[in-house]
Amino acid sequence: MNTVPHPASLRRAPVQRRSAERLTRILDACADLLDEVGYDDLSTRAVAQRAGVPIGSVYRFFGNKRQMADALAQRNLERFTARVTERLKERGDGGWRAAMDVVLDEYLAMKRTAPGFSLVDFGNQIPVGARSEPNHRVADRLTELLSGYLEREPDDDLRRTFLIAVETADTLVHLAFRMAPEGDERIIEEAREMLRAYLARVLDAPREVPR
């Protein structure tokens, strides 16, 4: 899936297919190197060498490695959204519980398999722990994505509900992966039950009909 990050995260957006493919190789190389050497030892030159492109190609898109990591995080969010959307289409109308399971399962799948994900996630966490803005970004995306599926207005109340759910899931999933390399299943299941209980109280509550 050659998802191109939003132009806002790039110095220059690719306009030709060849340029987009080069950007994809650069971000793939960045992700692989993050897993191998970490953020501190990451360099634009190493990324260019791994991607098989001139160093000038990297600087055409990014001024520094921080911008490159930001673009990788944006690509992660776009890919996550696409995966959730596709899974929801496959499952059909299963209500909010099915939607929540899809969202959590796809997040866990990316956590386990997507290169570089443990460091940048859906928003650059450099320095490690700087997670507030990414969680707001995910909550906004879930509000847009799931409001129609849930037949709810994408209002401030729904966004707040998703933000609380995202913050809760984020904390518990990271705890699970600190306890075990693939995520402690018992903690993950506890997180799932907590999310179900919270969302049931909010999403199953009768909605007031405007007068």
C-alpha positions as CSV (number, residue, x, y, z in Angstrom):
1,M,0.0,0.0,0.0
2,N,1.9,3.1,-1.3
3,T,0.0,5.7,0.8
4,V,1.6,9.1,0.3
5,P,1.7,11.4,3.4
6,H,-0.4,14.5,3.4
7,P,1.5,17.3,1.6
8,A,1.5,19.4,4.8
9,S,4.1,17.0,6.2
10,L,6.4,17.4,3.1
11,R,8.6,20.2,1.9
12,R,7.5,19.4,-1.6
13,A,4.7,17.0,-2.6
14,P,5.4,14.4,-5.3
15,V,3.5,15.2,-8.6
16,Q,4.7,12.3,-10.7
17,R,4.5,8.5,-10.1
18,R,8.2,8.1,-10.1
19,S,8.6,10.8,-7.5
20,A,5.9,9.2,-5.3
21,E,7.6,5.8,-5.6
22,R,10.9,7.4,-4.5
23,L,9.2,9.0,-1.5
24,T,7.8,5.6,-0.6
25,R,11.2,4.1,-0.7
26,I,12.6,6.8,1.5
27,L,9.9,6.3,4.2
28,D,10.3,2.6,4.0
29,A,14.0,2.9,4.6
30,C,13.4,5.4,7.5
31,A,11.0,2.9,9.1
32,D,13.5,0.0,8.8
33,L,16.3,2.0,10.2
34,L,14.3,3.3,13.1
35,D,13.9,-0.3,14.2
36,E,17.5,-1.1,13.7
37,V,19.3,1.9,15.1
38,G,16.7,4.1,16.9
39,Y,16.0,7.7,16.3
40,D,19.1,9.2,17.8
41,D,21.4,7.3,15.4
42,L,19.1,7.8,12.4
43,S,20.5,10.0,9.7
44,T,19.3,11.3,6.4
45,R,22.4,10.0,4.7
46,A,21.8,6.5,6.0
47,V,18.2,6.7,4.8
48,A,19.3,7.8,1.3
49,Q,21.7,4.9,1.1
50,R,19.2,2.3,2.3
51,A,16.6,3.7,-0.1
52,G,19.0,3.7,-3.0
53,V,18.4,7.4,-3.8
54,P,20.7,10.5,-3.9
55,I,20.8,12.5,-0.6
56,G,19.3,15.4,-2.5
57,S,16.2,13.4,-3.1
58,V,15.7,13.1,0.7
59,Y,16.2,16.8,1.2
60,R,13.8,17.5,-1.6
61,F,11.0,16.2,0.6
62,F,12.4,16.7,4.1
63,G,14.6,19.3,5.8
64,N,15.7,16.9,8.6
65,K,15.1,13.5,10.1
66,R,12.4,14.9,12.4
67,Q,10.3,15.9,9.4
68,M,10.9,12.5,7.9
69,A,9.6,10.8,11.1
70,D,6.6,13.1,11.1
71,A,5.8,12.0,7.5
72,L,6.2,8.4,8.5
73,A,3.7,8.9,11.3
74,Q,1.2,10.5,9.0
75,R,1.6,7.6,6.6
76,N,0.9,5.2,9.4
77,L,-2.3,7.0,10.2
78,E,-3.5,7.0,6.6
79,R,-2.7,3.3,6.3
80,F,-4.5,2.6,9.6
81,T,-7.6,4.5,8.4
82,A,-7.6,2.5,5.2
83,R,-7.3,-0.8,6.9
84,V,-10.1,0.0,9.4
85,T,-12.3,1.2,6.6
86,E,-11.8,-2.0,4.5
87,R,-12.4,-4.2,7.5
88,L,-15.6,-2.5,8.4
89,K,-16.8,-2.9,4.8
90,E,-16.0,-6.7,5.0
91,R,-17.8,-7.1,8.4
92,G,-20.9,-5.1,7.5
93,D,-23.2,-3.7,10.1
94,G,-22.0,-5.1,13.4
95,G,-22.6,-2.1,15.6
96,W,-20.1,-0.2,17.6
97,R,-18.7,-3.3,19.4
98,A,-17.6,-4.8,16.1
99,A,-16.2,-1.4,15.0
100,M,-14.2,-1.1,18.3
101,D,-12.8,-4.6,17.8
102,V,-11.7,-3.7,14.3
103,V,-10.0,-0.5,15.4
104,L,-8.2,-2.2,18.3
105,D,-7.2,-5.3,16.3
106,E,-5.8,-3.2,13.4
107,Y,-3.9,-1.0,15.8
108,L,-2.4,-4.1,17.4
109,A,-1.5,-5.6,14.0
110,M,0.4,-2.4,13.1
111,K,2.1,-2.4,16.5
112,R,3.3,-5.9,15.8
113,T,4.2,-5.7,12.2
114,A,4.7,-2.2,10.9
115,P,8.4,-1.2,10.7
116,G,9.3,1.9,12.9
117,F,5.8,2.0,14.4
118,S,7.0,1.5,18.0
119,L,8.8,4.8,17.8
120,V,6.6,7.1,15.7
121,D,3.1,5.5,15.9
122,F,0.6,8.0,14.5
123,G,2.5,11.0,15.6
124,N,6.2,11.6,16.2
125,Q,6.9,10.7,19.8
126,I,10.4,12.2,19.8
127,P,11.1,12.9,22.7
128,V,9.6,9.6,23.8
129,G,6.3,10.1,25.6
130,A,5.1,13.2,23.6
131,R,1.8,11.6,22.8
132,S,-0.9,14.2,23.4
133,E,-1.2,15.6,19.9
134,P,-1.1,12.2,18.1
135,N,-4.0,10.9,20.3
136,H,-6.1,14.0,19.4
137,R,-5.3,13.3,15.8
138,V,-6.5,9.7,16.0
139,A,-9.6,10.7,17.9
140,D,-10.5,13.2,15.2
141,R,-9.9,10.6,12.5
142,L,-12.1,8.0,14.3
143,T,-14.9,10.6,14.8
144,E,-14.9,11.2,11.0
145,L,-14.6,7.6,10.1
146,L,-17.1,6.0,12.5
147,S,-19.8,8.6,13.0
148,G,-21.7,7.5,9.9
149,Y,-21.2,3.8,10.7
150,L,-22.6,4.5,14.2
151,E,-25.3,6.8,12.9
152,R,-24.2,9.5,15.2
153,E,-23.4,13.2,14.6
154,P,-19.6,13.9,14.5
155,D,-20.0,16.4,17.3
156,D,-17.9,17.4,20.3
157,D,-19.5,14.8,22.5
158,L,-18.6,12.0,20.1
159,R,-15.1,13.3,19.7
160,R,-14.6,13.5,23.4
161,T,-15.8,9.9,23.8
162,F,-13.3,8.7,21.2
163,L,-10.5,10.8,22.7
164,I,-11.1,9.2,26.1
165,A,-11.2,5.7,24.5
166,V,-8.0,6.4,22.5
167,E,-6.1,7.7,25.6
168,T,-7.2,4.7,27.6
169,A,-6.3,2.2,24.9
170,D,-3.0,3.9,24.2
171,T,-1.9,3.7,27.8
172,L,-2.9,0.0,28.3
173,V,-1.6,-1.2,24.9
174,H,1.8,0.4,25.6
175,L,1.8,-1.3,29.0
176,A,1.0,-4.6,27.3
177,F,4.0,-4.2,25.0
178,R,6.3,-3.3,27.8
179,M,5.3,-6.5,29.5
180,A,5.8,-8.7,26.5
181,P,7.3,-8.2,23.0
182,E,4.1,-9.1,21.2
183,G,1.8,-7.6,23.8
184,D,0.6,-9.2,27.0
185,E,-2.7,-10.8,26.0
186,R,-4.2,-10.6,29.4
187,I,-3.6,-6.8,29.6
188,I,-5.0,-6.4,26.0
189,E,-8.2,-8.3,26.9
190,E,-8.5,-6.1,30.1
191,A,-8.2,-3.1,27.9
192,R,-10.8,-4.4,25.5
193,E,-13.3,-5.0,28.4
194,M,-12.7,-1.6,29.8
195,L,-13.3,0.0,26.4
196,R,-16.5,-2.0,25.9
197,A,-17.8,-1.0,29.4
198,Y,-17.0,2.7,28.8
199,L,-18.4,2.9,25.3
200,A,-21.5,0.9,26.3
201,R,-22.3,3.5,28.9
202,V,-22.0,6.3,26.3
203,L,-23.0,4.8,23.0
204,D,-25.9,2.7,24.2
205,A,-27.4,5.5,26.2
206,P,-30.7,6.8,24.8
207,R,-30.2,10.0,22.7
208,E,-32.3,13.0,23.4
209,V,-34.6,14.0,20.5
210,P,-34.3,17.7,19.8
211,R,-37.6,19.6,20.3
